[in-house]
Each structure stands twice: as C-alpha cells, then as structure tokens.
C-alpha cells in the first residue's frame, strides 16, 4: 500500500515523540559526569534521532518538531531527585504501547519502509533495554537495603504510634518513644544488614549497613516529627500516617518502575501492611491501657 494512505497526524505524533526522546537523551548526556553513562545516553539519543528521521520521511509536508520546555524541565528535576536509571525507566514505560502502534501500521508501508520500521521496532524492544542496563548507578546496588530500612521503619513506628493512642494522651511521650524505639531498631536493622551482606560477595557489608540504618532512622525521624508540633494525639497520628503513606508511595513507585512491575499493586501491598499493623497495634495498646488502668480517657 502507498504511504499516502497513512494518517498524517499520527505519523507527525510518532516523529515528535521520537524527536522528544532524542532531545531528552541528548540533554541528559550533556549533564552526565560519568563517561560510560554519557556514552550510553549519546547512543540512545542517536538511535532516537534515526527513528525520528524515518517518520519525518513519511510526512508529505515540512515538519518542525516543537519540544515542550516543561517536559524537559521535569525530566531534569527527576534526574536530580530520583537518579538517572529511575528517570529513564519511567520515561520508557510507554514503549510497549508505542511498539503496538508501530506494528499496527507495518502492513500499510511499502516493503523498503516496512523493513526499516521492523528494525526500529526491534531497537525499541531490545536495544534500548540493553543500553539502559548499561547505566551504572551505585545506589541502585543497595536499593534493596534502603527499601528494607524504609519499609520496616514505616510499618514498625506507625504501629508504635498507633499503640500509644490507647496508652497516653501526651504527644511528647509518644514522639520520644517512637524515636527511642526507632533508634534502637535502626541499630538492630543495620547490624542485620551487615551480617546479611557478609554472606554475599556482591555487597559491601559497611555500605549495606549504613544504607539500611540511615534510611530507617530517617523514616523514624520524619514519622515522629508531627508529635512535636501538636498536643493532640489523634492529629499527630494522622499527620504521621500521611507521611508514612507518602513514603510508601515513594519507595513502592521507585521499586516498581525499576523492576517494571505494577505501581498500583505494589502501593496497595505496602499500604495494606502499614494500615493493618497500625490497627493491630492500636487495639493492643487500647487493651493494655485499659488492663493496667492507664488509658488516657478512663475516668
């Protein structure tokens, strides 16, 4: 079939998407200090430009791509906050849909164009994943230890704070208790991470320990913060719970993107564990408070 039968708007969209990808990779490569990472980004940029050139040849009129400066800015900010690998992984999550769109018009192209598009599809499916795997970020190696510290801290300290709802009406006591428990638990978790890493040749025990301990203590400090700004236990707990949910969202989205898994499923799992622990701890604290006559609302 002739190329004239193609949807010009759709082809222009493909061309713009590929040129946008090319521009983003090029911009990231300019700001990348690691030579290997820069080389990988430049290869990706060149690949996307070849794809853009292909789609542009199918357009009957002149095409001048207009790049969104807002999108470029967002990508740069994400690179700083989340790291290079996460940014690229998130950026590439639309590739499966893109490949399906390309495959839908294969039969509408002349044979020579169809062969080029088949090459492009293979590159989108395989080559870019290969190049992305070449990106080296040392923090990713210890991501499992960071997530371990965050997840355990969120679940445990949220449980501690929920339990104190039935034991005391003092937010100061609850906040300090959370910090004390969290500090001790962070040392325990860091020690466990050290011993775990010693059994593996892939991880540095000290780095593993530090990553776990710092992430745990950081989460604990953040969760305890609301208790020092209000005297209302319920308000403090709700604010702390909101912070816990935000952190759950952060590390579940981060992990899901890196592992190419469902973000929603991972978030619901983490949220369910935290809420379940909070409810159980609250009921337990409520029972203890009444049993020993220290319930804050007993008359």
C-alpha positions in Angstrom: 0.0 0.0 0.0 1.1 3.6 -0.5 2.4 5.8 2.2 -0.2 8.5 1.2 -2.8 6.4 3.0 -1.2 6.9 6.3 -2.7 9.2 9.0 -0.5 12.3 8.7 -1.4 13.4 12.3 -0.4 10.0 13.7 2.9 10.0 11.8 3.6 13.5 13.0 3.0 12.4 16.6 5.4 9.5 16.1 8.0 11.9 14.7 7.5 14.3 17.6 7.7 11.6 20.2 11.0 10.3 18.8 12.5 13.7 18.5 11.5 14.5 22.0 13.2 11.3 23.2 16.3 12.2 21.2 16.4 15.7 22.8 15.9 14.4 26.3 18.7 11.8 26.0 21.0 14.4 24.5 20.2 16.9 27.3 20.8 14.3 29.9 24.1 13.2 28.3 25.4 16.8 28.4 24.9 16.9 32.2 26.2 13.4 32.9 29.6 13.3 34.6 30.1 9.5 34.3 31.8 8.8 30.9 30.1 5.4 30.5 26.7 6.8 31.3 27.3 9.7 28.9 28.3 7.4 26.1 25.2 5.2 26.7 22.9 8.3 26.6 24.5 9.5 23.4 23.9 6.2 21.7 20.2 6.3 22.8 20.0 9.8 21.5 21.4 8.9 18.1 19.1 5.9 17.9 16.0 8.0 18.6 17.1 10.6 16.0 17.3 7.8 13.4 13.7 6.9 14.3 12.6 10.5 14.0 14.2 10.8 10.6 12.3 7.7 9.4 8.9 9.1 10.4 9.7 12.5 9.0 10.3 11.0 5.6 6.8 9.7 5.6 5.3 13.1 6.0 4.2 14.9 2.9 4.8 18.4 4.3 7.6 20.0 6.2 7.7 19.1 9.8 9.3 21.2 12.6 9.1 19.5 16.0 8.3 21.7 18.9 9.7 20.4 22.2 7.9 21.0 25.4 10.3 23.0 27.7 8.1 22.0 30.7 8.7 18.3 29.9 12.5 18.9 29.6 12.5 20.7 33.0 10.5 17.9 34.7 13.0 15.3 33.4 15.9 17.3 34.7 14.3 17.7 38.1 13.5 13.9 38.2 17.1 13.2 37.3 18.3 15.1 40.4 15.7 13.7 42.8 15.3 10.1 41.7 18.5 9.4 39.8 19.3 8.6 36.1 18.1 5.0 36.0 14.7 5.6 37.6 14.1 8.6 35.3 14.9 6.7 32.1 12.9 3.6 33.3 9.8 5.8 33.9 10.4 7.6 30.7 10.4 4.3 28.8 7.3 2.8 30.3 5.3 3.9 27.3 7.4 1.8 24.9 5.1 -1.2 24.8 2.2 0.9 23.7 4.5 2.7 21.2 5.6 -0.7 19.7 2.0 -1.8 19.3 1.2 1.4 17.5 4.1 0.9 15.2 3.2 -2.7 14.5 -0.4 -1.6 13.5 0.9 0.3 10.5 3.5 -2.1 9.3 1.3 -3.5 6.6 0.4 0.0 5.3 4.0 0.6 4.3 5.9 -0.2 1.1 8.4 -3.1 1.6 11.5 -1.0 2.0 9.8 1.2 4.6 8.4 -1.8 6.3 11.8 -3.3 6.7 13.1 -0.1 8.3 10.2 0.1 10.7 10.7 -3.5 11.6 14.3 -2.6 12.6 13.0 0.4 14.6 10.6 -1.9 16.4 13.4 -4.3 17.3 15.5 -1.5 18.5 12.7 -0.1 20.7 12.0 -3.6 22.1 15.6 -4.8 22.6 18.4 -2.3 22.1 17.1 0.4 24.4 16.6 -2.1 27.2 20.1 -3.2 26.6 21.5 0.3 26.7 19.5 1.2 29.8 21.0 -1.8 31.5 24.5 -0.3 30.9 23.6 2.8 33.0 25.6 2.5 36.2 24.4 4.0 39.5 26.0 2.6 42.6 23.0 3.5 44.8 20.9 1.0 42.8 23.1 -1.8 44.0 22.0 -1.1 47.6 18.4 -0.2 46.8 17.1 -3.4 48.5 18.8 -2.3 51.8 17.4 1.2 51.5 13.9 -0.1 50.9 14.3 -2.6 53.7 15.1 0.2 56.1 12.3 2.4 55.0 9.6 -0.3 54.8 10.4 -1.7 58.2 10.6 1.7 59.9 7.3 2.8 58.4 5.4 -0.3 59.5 7.1 -0.6 62.9 7.0 3.0 64.0 3.5 3.6 62.7 2.5 0.6 64.8 4.2 2.1 67.9 2.5 5.4 67.4 -0.9 3.7 66.9 -0.4 1.7 70.1 0.3 4.8 72.1 -3.1 6.2 71.2 -4.5 3.9 73.9 -1.8 4.4 76.4 -1.1 8.1 76.7 -2.5 11.5 75.7 0.9 13.1 75.6 2.2 13.6 72.1 5.7 14.4 73.5 5.9 11.0 75.2 4.6 9.2 72.0 7.1 11.1 69.8 10.1 10.5 72.1 9.0 6.8 72.4 8.9 6.5 68.7 12.4 8.0 68.4 13.8 5.7 71.1 12.3 2.6 69.6 13.4 3.7 66.1 16.9 4.5 67.1 17.4 1.1 68.8 15.7 -0.7 65.8 17.9 1.2 63.3 21.0 -0.2 65.0 19.4 -3.6 65.0 18.5 -3.4 61.3 21.9 -2.0 60.4 23.6 -4.9 62.2 21.4 -7.4 60.5 22.1 -5.9 57.1 25.9 -6.0 57.9 25.7 -9.7 58.7 23.5 -10.4 55.7 25.9 -8.6 53.3 28.9 -10.6 54.7 27.3 -13.7 53.4 27.3 -12.3 49.9 30.2 -11.4 47.7 28.0 -8.8 45.8 27.7 -6.2 48.6 30.0 -4.3 50.8 28.9 -5.0 54.4 29.6 -1.5 55.7 27.8 0.2 52.8 24.8 -2.1 53.3 24.7 -1.5 57.0 24.9 2.3 56.6 22.3 2.4 53.9 19.8 0.4 56.0 20.5 2.3 59.2 20.3 5.7 57.7 17.1 5.0 55.7 15.5 3.5 58.9 16.5 6.4 61.1 15.5 9.0 58.5 12.0 7.5 58.2 11.6 7.2 62.0 12.6 10.9 62.5 10.1 12.0 59.8 7.3 10.0 61.3 7.9 11.3 64.8 8.0 15.0 63.7 4.3 15.7 63.9 4.2 14.7 67.6 6.4 17.7 68.5 4.2 20.3 66.8 0.8 19.5 68.3 -0.6 18.3 71.7 -3.5 16.4 70.0 -2.6 12.7 69.8 -5.1 11.9 67.0 -4.0 14.9 64.9 -0.3 13.9 65.4 -1.0 10.3 64.4 -3.0 11.2 61.3 -0.3 13.6 60.1 2.3 10.9 60.8 0.2 8.4 58.9 0.0 10.7 55.9 3.8 11.0 55.9 4.0 7.2 56.1 1.7 6.9 53.1 3.8 9.4 51.1 7.0 7.4 51.9 5.3 4.2 50.9 4.3 5.8 47.7 7.9 7.0 47.1 9.6 3.7 47.6 6.9 1.5 46.0 6.8 3.6 42.9 10.6 3.7 42.8 10.9 0.0 43.1 8.0 -0.8 40.7 9.5 1.4 38.0 13.0 -0.1 38.3 11.5 -3.7 38.3 8.9 -2.9 35.6 6.1 -4.0 37.9 2.7 -2.6 38.6 2.9 0.6 40.6 -0.7 0.2 41.9 -0.2 -3.4 43.1 3.0 -2.5 45.0 1.5 0.6 46.6 -1.6 -1.2 47.8 0.5 -4.0 49.3 2.7 -1.6 51.3 -0.3 0.5 52.3 -2.2 -2.6 53.5 0.7 -3.8 55.6 1.1 -0.4 57.3 -2.7 0.1 57.9 -3.0 -3.4 59.2 -0.1 -3.1 61.6 -1.5 0.3 62.8 -4.9 -1.2 63.5 -3.5 -4.2 65.3 -1.1 -2.1 67.4 -3.9 0.4 68.3 -6.1 -2.4 69.5 -3.3 -4.0 71.5 -2.4 -0.6 73.1 -6.0 0.1 73.8 -6.3 -3.3 75.6 -3.1 -2.7 77.6 -4.2 0.8 78.6 -7.5 -0.4 80.0 -5.9 -3.5 81.6 -3.4 -1.5 83.6 -5.7 1.5 84.2 -3.5 3.9 82.2 -5.9 4.5 79.3 -5.8 8.3 78.7 -9.6 8.6 78.5 -10.5 6.4 81.5 -12.3 8.3 84.2 
